Amino acid sequence: MTFRKYSHLIVCLFVVGVILFSSGHHVFANPIVQDVNDTLAQANAQGLIYNTARHNYVVKWIQLERLDMERAALKVRYNSNKTTMEKEAMELASAAAPKSVIPTDYVFNVSDIAVSAAKLAKSASDAVDLQQKLVTKNLEIQKKLVVVSQHMTTLDTAYTHYVAHIDAFNAANKRNKISPSANVTAAGKGYIPPEENKDGVSVDSNLSVKCSNPKCNTVYSASVYGLDNIVTLSEGGSSGGYKGHKVTCSTPH
C-alpha cells in the first residue's frame, strides 16, 4: 500500500523532471529564442545593423585595394624618363586592380586610381626615394589589413545576431501555434568582396632600403630591422632602438 501510494508521486516527479530538463536545455542552448519580446520588427532592426556593418566593411576593403594598386605602381623601376616611368607604373597599378566586380554604388574607378598611383610613383626623386615610398605604402597596407579584419569580425557577429532574431521570431510562432506560413527566412549576407577575390592583399615583409647617402652601400632589410624602421635608418636617423648608419664622407647624411 505504501509503495502504491508513493509510486504515483515518483511517476509525477519523473514527468516533471523530464519537462524541466527539456525546456531548461532549450533555454540554455538558445536563450534568444525564449525571449517572448522578440518580434519581426526587432529582427529587421538587426538586419539593418548588419547591412551597415557590411557597408562599412566593403568601404574599408575598397580602401585596402586602392592602397594595393598604389603599391603596385611603386614597384616600377626608377627611370629618369618620367613619361616612360609613369606609363609603366600605370600598367602595374591597373594589373593589380581587384578581380571582383565592385557594385556601382561604391566608388572605385580603376582608371582614375591607376593614373593617381602612377603619378605617386613618378614623383619619386630617385631610386632610393621610390623604394622608401614603397615601404611606407606597405606600412599603410599593414595597418589597413588590421582595420579590414576588425570590420569582418563585426560583420560576422552582426549577421549571426540577425539570424538569431529571425530564429527567435519563428520559434515564437511555433510556441503560439501560429501557422508556419508566417515564418520568415533570414536574408543572405549579400556582397562581401573577399568571397569573390580569393587572391587577397598581404604585406611584403622582404623589402629593403639602401642608405640615402649615395656614397654608402649599406642596405637596411625589413627582415632584420622591421618594416617600420628601415626608412628612418636609411636616412641616418634612429628607430625602434636602432641607430642609423653614420657615414664619414663629404656627402651630408
Secondary structure as GFF3:
##gff-version 3
##sequence-region A 1 253
A	DSSP	alpha_helix	2	29	.	.	.	ID=ss1
A	DSSP	three_ten_helix	31	34	.	.	.	ID=ss2
A	DSSP	alpha_helix	40	74	.	.	.	ID=ss3
A	DSSP	alpha_helix	82	95	.	.	.	ID=ss4
A	DSSP	alpha_helix	110	122	.	.	.	ID=ss5
A	DSSP	alpha_helix	127	175	.	.	.	ID=ss6
A	DSSP	three_ten_helix	180	182	.	.	.	ID=ss7
A	DSSP	three_ten_helix	193	195	.	.	.	ID=ss8
A	DSSP	beta_strand	208	210	.	.	.	ID=ss9
A	DSSP	beta_strand	219	221	.	.	.	ID=ss10
A	DSSP	alpha_helix	222	225	.	.	.	ID=ss11
A	DSSP	alpha_helix	230	234	.	.	.	ID=ss12
A	DSSP	beta_strand	238	239	.	.	.	ID=ss13
A	DSSP	beta_strand	242	243	.	.	.	ID=ss14
###
